[in-house]
Amino acid sequence: MPHKYHHEAPDTFRGRARIAKEFIDEVEIILTQYTVTDDLDKIKGLLRYCSRAVAKFIRTLQSYHNPDWDQLKAEFLHYYDADQEDDDNRPSDLVRFVEEN
């Protein structure tokens, strides 16, 4: 897999929900390109592209300790609320709406 700062590597994931799904998709593409099939190796590959804080969180997950890529990916996306990616509304939008009405 490419080094963290290699031009083919994804940008370091720092916990932004809006890009969580895109980030996981990029990591999965790299895992496929480099024929990484073992769950533990996939998880270690993911960690390489995360900030220290995100990696620390991932290391607390049960799916990290009992390497399960699919479960870890689901927990990651749930925790970082990847559904926000499609949500264009922000808390400030709600405040403005309430103030105007």
Secondary structure as GFF3:
##gff-version 3
##sequence-region A 1 101
A	DSSP	three_ten_helix	17	19	.	.	.	ID=ss1
A	DSSP	alpha_helix	20	33	.	.	.	ID=ss2
A	DSSP	alpha_helix	39	48	.	.	.	ID=ss3
A	DSSP	alpha_helix	52	58	.	.	.	ID=ss4
A	DSSP	alpha_helix	62	65	.	.	.	ID=ss5
A	DSSP	alpha_helix	69	79	.	.	.	ID=ss6
A	DSSP	three_ten_helix	82	86	.	.	.	ID=ss7
A	DSSP	alpha_helix	91	100	.	.	.	ID=ss8
###
